[in-house]
Amino acid sequence: MASEELEKLAAEAASDAISFDRQGLKRMAITKYQRAVELLLKLCALYPNIHQNKVYKEYVELYQRRTGELKGDRQTLENTLIGKSKSKFDNLVLRENPNVRWDDVVGLDLAKKAINESIVYPVERPDLFPTGWPRGILLFGPPGCGKTLLAAAVATELNAAFYCVDAASIMSKWLGESEKNVAQLFETARLVSENGQPAIIFLDEVDSLIGKRSEEVGGEVRMRNQFLKEMDGVIDKWKRFHVYVIGSTNSPWSLSWPFIRRFQKRIFVPLPVHSSRLRMFKLYTQSLVLEPDIDLNALAKISKGFSGSDIRDACQSVNLMVIAELFASGKANDKNVVPRPISLCDFNEVMGKRRPSVSKDMLPLYDRWFKDFKAL
């Protein structure tokens, strides 16, 4: 059902928002909270009579309140630091350092290699690239596999200015003047680059922004044309500034042909293989208390088809299960009593109740698109 798909997308956005929120990545958390709210409100509008609407509306209020808190924190901080009101454009800029390192991105060696060659090496030694270097990079693949983390990690490694843009904020806040603000976004990034700092424009869910449309209003057409013009200016091989456009999408087949061509690197970010899943289980359980004989390799085997976010959520769920046991025992108020160690049986129970968030039917579509349009 369409309602189930919308609910699944909303849950994924909310999960990402909460994860970014915990890491202190405020702008990225705000973007994902807003996406979750947008999807939940759409659910309520399309299916007004389903009984879950009350729950959806409660989550909408919760996410809107947290978004307001995060925006308020940023507003207070920025006013203190710069002593003036911020422009309507500044809400797209991640002022805080994303603080995501390459080591935090498990696996994805092929994607890391392509990004190093396209962005990191030209920043460090531009003199070695007389014919220029790629500045448009498309990251595509199933949801929850690390596309956003890759963009954040390269920004951290290069200490780059990071501009996070999504379709919802552009089309709602820039209505009537969106093309002017697209131009301002790129102009600001160029000025930052000319002052010696690399700039990365990250287009989250880029297919929602510049994907194919059966019908478009005038403002959308002008905004898309402005993006094409600005990307042409960025990817000009004779210009030596360091402005990069990284697009992220779960639906690369929805992109229009002119934009596909302007992403000179098109990088597949796939589901994690066995070795990557094992490293993820080690990463996400390192702060948990496990039984000494627990076999993480066995968990990596039974989690085939799971995304990175699926594995993270499974580790979170098994921890919640043993904590719930402690509260059920009535001993949680005693600070000296801690949850019991997590066993392999606990993981098996949790994994038995979960299914991969990525449909097997979707995987051949990614493989086919990669075969037709890959550019590494």
C-alpha positions as CSV (number, residue, x, y, z in Angstrom):
1,M,0.0,0.0,0.0
2,A,1.1,3.6,-0.6
3,S,0.4,4.4,3.0
4,E,2.8,1.8,4.2
5,E,5.5,3.1,1.8
6,L,5.0,6.7,3.1
7,E,5.1,5.5,6.7
8,K,8.4,3.6,6.0
9,L,10.0,6.7,4.4
10,A,8.9,8.8,7.3
11,A,10.3,6.3,9.8
12,E,13.7,6.3,7.9
13,A,13.8,10.1,7.9
14,A,13.0,10.2,11.6
15,S,15.6,7.6,12.4
16,D,18.3,9.5,10.5
17,A,17.2,12.8,12.2
18,I,17.5,11.3,15.7
19,S,20.9,9.9,14.8
20,F,22.2,13.2,13.5
21,D,20.7,15.0,16.5
22,R,22.6,12.8,18.9
23,Q,25.9,13.5,17.0
24,G,25.3,17.2,17.2
25,L,24.8,17.6,13.5
26,K,22.0,20.2,13.8
27,R,21.4,21.2,10.2
28,M,21.3,17.6,9.0
29,A,19.0,16.7,11.9
30,I,16.7,19.6,11.1
31,T,16.5,18.6,7.4
32,K,15.6,15.0,8.3
33,Y,13.0,16.1,10.9
34,Q,11.4,18.4,8.3
35,R,11.3,15.5,5.8
36,A,9.6,13.2,8.4
37,V,7.0,15.9,9.2
38,E,6.4,16.4,5.5
39,L,5.8,12.7,4.9
40,L,3.6,12.3,8.0
41,L,1.4,15.3,7.1
42,K,1.0,13.8,3.6
43,L,-0.1,10.5,5.2
44,C,-2.7,12.4,7.3
45,A,-4.0,14.3,4.2
46,L,-4.2,11.3,1.9
47,Y,-5.6,8.9,4.5
48,P,-7.7,11.0,6.9
49,N,-9.7,8.1,8.3
50,I,-7.0,5.6,9.3
51,H,-6.6,5.1,13.1
52,Q,-2.9,5.8,13.1
53,N,-3.5,9.5,12.3
54,K,-3.5,10.4,15.9
55,V,-0.1,8.9,16.4
56,Y,1.2,10.5,13.2
57,K,0.1,14.0,14.5
58,E,1.8,13.4,17.8
59,Y,5.0,12.6,16.1
60,V,4.6,15.7,13.8
61,E,4.2,17.9,16.9
62,L,7.3,16.2,18.5
63,Y,9.5,16.7,15.5
64,Q,8.3,20.2,14.9
65,R,9.1,21.1,18.5
66,R,12.6,19.6,18.3
67,T,13.2,21.4,15.0
68,G,12.3,24.7,16.6
69,E,14.6,24.0,19.5
70,L,17.5,23.2,17.1
71,K,16.9,26.3,15.0
72,G,16.6,28.4,18.2
73,D,19.9,27.1,19.4
74,R,21.6,28.0,16.2
75,Q,19.9,31.4,16.0
76,T,21.1,32.3,19.5
77,L,24.6,31.0,18.8
78,E,25.0,32.8,15.5
79,N,23.6,36.1,16.9
80,T,26.1,35.9,19.8
81,L,29.0,35.1,17.4
82,I,28.4,37.5,14.6
83,G,26.2,40.2,16.3
84,K,23.7,40.5,13.5
85,S,20.6,38.8,12.1
86,K,21.4,36.0,9.8
87,S,20.2,36.1,6.2
88,K,17.5,34.0,4.7
89,F,20.2,32.0,3.0
90,D,22.2,31.1,6.1
91,N,19.8,28.4,7.2
92,L,21.2,26.2,4.5
93,V,24.8,26.3,5.9
94,L,26.0,23.8,8.4
95,R,27.9,26.1,10.7
96,E,29.1,23.2,12.9
97,N,31.7,20.8,11.7
98,P,30.0,17.6,10.6
99,N,32.7,15.8,12.6
100,V,32.4,12.6,10.6
101,R,35.7,10.9,9.6
102,W,36.5,8.4,6.9
103,D,36.9,5.8,9.6
104,D,33.3,6.4,10.6
105,V,32.1,5.3,7.1
106,V,32.4,1.5,7.2
107,G,33.3,-0.2,3.9
108,L,32.4,1.7,0.7
109,D,36.0,1.5,-0.4
110,L,35.2,2.1,-4.1
111,A,33.1,5.1,-3.3
112,K,35.8,6.5,-1.0
113,K,38.4,6.0,-3.7
114,A,36.3,7.9,-6.3
115,I,35.7,10.8,-3.9
116,N,39.4,11.0,-3.0
117,E,40.3,11.2,-6.7
118,S,37.6,13.7,-7.5
119,I,37.8,16.1,-4.4
120,V,40.6,15.4,-1.9
121,Y,43.5,15.0,-4.3
122,P,42.6,18.1,-6.4
123,V,42.3,20.2,-3.2
124,E,45.7,19.0,-1.9
125,R,47.6,19.3,-5.2
126,P,45.6,21.2,-7.9
127,D,48.9,21.7,-9.9
128,L,48.7,18.0,-10.8
129,F,45.4,18.4,-12.7
130,P,46.1,20.6,-15.8
131,T,42.9,19.3,-17.5
132,G,40.7,20.1,-14.5
133,W,38.9,17.7,-12.1
134,P,35.3,16.5,-11.5
135,R,33.2,18.8,-9.4
136,G,29.8,17.2,-9.8
137,I,29.4,13.9,-7.9
138,L,26.3,11.8,-7.7
139,L,26.0,9.2,-4.9
140,F,23.1,6.8,-5.6
141,G,21.9,3.6,-4.0
142,P,19.5,2.1,-1.5
143,P,18.5,4.2,1.5
144,G,20.5,3.9,4.7
145,C,23.8,2.9,3.1
146,G,26.0,5.9,3.9
147,K,25.5,8.5,1.1
148,T,25.1,11.4,3.5
149,L,27.9,10.1,5.7
150,L,30.3,10.1,2.7
151,A,29.5,13.8,1.9
152,A,29.9,14.8,5.6
153,A,33.1,12.9,5.9
154,V,34.8,14.5,3.0
155,A,33.7,17.9,4.3
156,T,35.3,17.2,7.6
157,E,38.5,15.8,6.1
158,L,39.0,19.0,4.1
159,N,37.6,21.4,6.6
160,A,35.2,22.5,3.9
161,A,32.2,24.8,4.1
162,F,29.2,22.5,3.9
163,Y,25.9,23.7,2.4
164,C,23.1,21.2,2.9
165,V,20.1,21.8,0.6
166,D,16.9,19.8,0.2
167,A,13.8,20.3,-2.0
168,A,11.3,20.9,0.7
169,S,13.1,23.9,2.2
170,I,13.9,25.4,-1.3
171,M,10.5,25.2,-2.7
172,S,8.6,26.3,0.4
173,K,11.0,29.1,1.5
174,W,12.1,30.4,-1.9
175,L,8.8,30.4,-3.7
176,G,8.8,33.1,-6.3
177,E,12.5,33.8,-6.1
178,S,14.0,30.3,-6.0
179,E,16.3,30.9,-9.0
180,K,17.8,34.0,-7.4
181,N,18.6,32.1,-4.2
182,V,20.1,29.2,-6.2
183,A,22.4,31.8,-7.8
184,Q,23.2,33.2,-4.3
185,L,24.0,29.7,-3.0
186,F,26.6,29.1,-5.7
187,E,28.0,32.6,-5.5
188,T,28.5,32.3,-1.8
189,A,30.2,28.9,-2.3
190,R,32.5,30.5,-4.9
191,L,33.4,33.4,-2.6
192,V,34.3,30.9,0.2
193,S,36.5,29.0,-2.2
194,E,38.2,32.1,-3.5
195,N,39.1,32.9,0.1
196,G,41.0,29.5,0.4
197,Q,38.4,27.2,1.9
198,P,36.8,24.4,-0.2
199,A,33.0,24.5,-0.5
200,I,30.7,21.5,-0.8
201,I,27.1,21.9,-1.9
202,F,25.2,18.8,-0.8
203,L,21.9,18.2,-2.5
204,D,20.0,15.7,-0.3
205,E,17.4,13.6,-2.2
206,V,18.4,15.4,-5.4
207,D,15.7,13.6,-7.4
208,S,13.1,15.6,-5.5
209,L,14.8,18.8,-6.5
210,I,15.8,18.2,-10.1
211,G,14.1,15.0,-11.1
212,K,11.8,14.3,-14.0
213,R,8.4,16.0,-13.9
214,S,5.3,15.3,-15.9
215,E,4.0,18.8,-15.0
216,E,5.9,21.8,-13.8
217,V,5.0,25.3,-12.8
218,G,7.0,28.3,-14.0
219,G,9.0,28.7,-10.8
220,E,10.2,25.1,-10.9
221,V,11.3,25.4,-14.5
222,R,13.3,28.6,-13.7
223,M,14.8,27.0,-10.6
224,R,15.9,23.9,-12.5
225,N,17.4,26.0,-15.4
226,Q,19.3,28.1,-12.9
227,F,20.7,24.9,-11.3
228,L,21.9,23.8,-14.8
229,K,23.5,27.1,-15.4
230,E,25.2,27.2,-12.0
231,M,26.5,23.6,-12.4
232,D,27.9,24.4,-15.8
233,G,29.8,27.2,-14.1
234,V,31.1,24.9,-11.4
235,I,32.2,22.1,-13.6
236,D,34.1,24.3,-16.1
237,K,37.4,22.5,-16.3
238,W,39.4,25.8,-16.9
239,K,38.3,27.3,-13.5
240,R,40.5,26.5,-10.6
241,F,38.3,27.1,-7.6
242,H,37.2,24.3,-5.2
243,V,33.4,24.2,-5.3
244,Y,31.9,20.8,-5.5
245,V,28.3,19.7,-5.9
246,I,27.4,16.3,-4.3
247,G,24.0,14.9,-5.0
248,S,22.4,12.0,-3.1
249,T,19.5,10.0,-4.4
250,N,17.7,6.7,-3.8
251,S,16.1,6.9,-7.2
252,P,18.7,7.8,-9.9
253,W,16.4,6.8,-12.7
254,S,14.2,9.8,-11.7
255,L,16.9,12.3,-12.7
256,S,16.5,14.1,-16.0
257,W,19.2,13.7,-18.6
258,P,20.7,17.2,-18.5
259,F,21.5,16.7,-14.8
260,I,22.9,13.2,-15.2
261,R,25.5,14.6,-17.6
262,R,26.5,17.3,-15.3
263,F,27.4,14.8,-12.5
264,Q,30.7,13.8,-13.9
265,K,31.2,11.1,-11.3
266,R,28.3,8.7,-10.7
267,I,29.0,6.5,-7.7
268,F,27.0,3.5,-6.6
269,V,26.7,3.2,-2.8
270,P,25.5,-0.4,-2.3
271,L,24.2,-2.5,0.5
272,P,27.1,-3.6,2.8
273,V,28.8,-6.9,2.1
274,H,29.6,-9.5,4.8
275,S,32.9,-7.9,5.9
276,S,31.3,-4.5,6.1
277,R,28.4,-5.8,8.1
278,L,30.8,-7.4,10.5
279,R,32.6,-4.1,11.0
280,M,29.3,-2.4,11.5
281,F,28.3,-4.8,14.3
282,K,31.6,-4.3,15.9
283,L,31.2,-0.5,15.7
284,Y,27.6,-0.3,16.9
285,T,28.1,-2.8,19.8
286,Q,31.4,-1.4,21.1
287,S,29.6,0.6,23.8
288,L,27.3,-2.3,24.7
289,V,27.9,-5.1,27.2
290,L,27.9,-8.4,25.4
291,E,28.3,-11.9,26.5
292,P,31.9,-13.0,25.9
293,D,31.1,-15.8,23.5
294,I,28.8,-13.8,21.3
295,D,29.6,-14.4,17.6
296,L,29.4,-11.2,15.6
297,N,30.4,-13.1,12.5
298,A,27.2,-15.1,12.8
299,L,25.2,-11.8,13.0
300,A,26.9,-10.5,9.9
301,K,25.8,-13.7,8.1
302,I,22.1,-13.5,9.1
303,S,21.9,-9.8,8.3
304,K,22.5,-10.2,4.6
305,G,20.4,-7.7,2.7
306,F,20.4,-5.2,5.7
307,S,21.5,-1.6,5.2
308,G,23.9,0.1,7.5
309,S,21.0,1.9,9.2
310,D,19.1,-1.4,9.5
311,I,22.1,-2.9,11.4
312,R,22.4,0.2,13.6
313,D,18.7,0.0,14.4
314,A,19.0,-3.7,15.3
315,C,21.8,-3.0,17.7
316,Q,19.7,-0.2,19.2
317,S,16.6,-2.5,19.5
318,V,18.5,-5.3,21.3
319,N,19.9,-2.8,23.8
320,L,16.3,-1.5,24.4
321,M,15.1,-5.0,25.0
322,V,17.5,-5.7,27.8
323,I,16.9,-2.3,29.3
324,A,13.1,-3.0,29.2
325,E,13.7,-6.2,31.1
326,L,15.5,-4.2,33.8
327,F,12.6,-1.8,34.1
328,A,10.1,-4.6,34.2
329,S,12.0,-6.2,37.1
330,G,11.4,-3.1,39.2
331,K,15.1,-2.7,39.9
332,A,15.8,0.2,37.5
333,N,15.7,2.8,40.2
334,D,18.8,1.2,41.8
335,K,21.8,2.8,40.1
336,N,23.9,-0.1,41.1
337,V,21.8,-2.5,39.0
338,V,22.7,-2.6,35.3
339,P,21.1,-4.5,32.4
340,R,22.4,-8.0,31.9
341,P,24.9,-8.7,29.1
342,I,23.4,-9.1,25.6
343,S,23.4,-12.6,24.2
344,L,23.3,-14.1,20.7
345,C,19.8,-15.3,21.5
346,D,18.8,-11.7,22.1
347,F,20.1,-10.7,18.7
348,N,18.4,-13.7,17.0
349,E,15.1,-12.7,18.6
350,V,15.4,-9.1,17.4
351,M,16.6,-10.0,13.9
352,G,13.7,-12.5,13.6
353,K,11.3,-9.6,14.1
354,R,12.9,-7.3,11.5
355,R,13.1,-7.3,7.8
356,P,15.6,-5.4,5.5
357,S,14.3,-1.9,4.7
358,V,15.4,-2.3,1.1
359,S,13.3,-4.5,-1.2
360,K,15.1,-7.2,-3.1
361,D,13.1,-6.1,-6.2
362,M,14.9,-2.8,-6.1
363,L,18.4,-4.1,-6.3
364,P,18.4,-5.1,-10.0
365,L,17.3,-1.6,-10.8
366,Y,20.3,-0.1,-9.2
367,D,22.6,-2.6,-10.9
368,R,21.1,-1.9,-14.3
369,W,21.3,1.9,-13.8
370,F,24.9,1.6,-12.6
371,K,25.8,-0.5,-15.7
372,D,24.2,2.1,-18.0
373,F,25.5,5.3,-16.4
374,K,28.4,4.5,-14.1
375,A,31.2,7.1,-14.1
376,L,33.9,6.3,-11.5
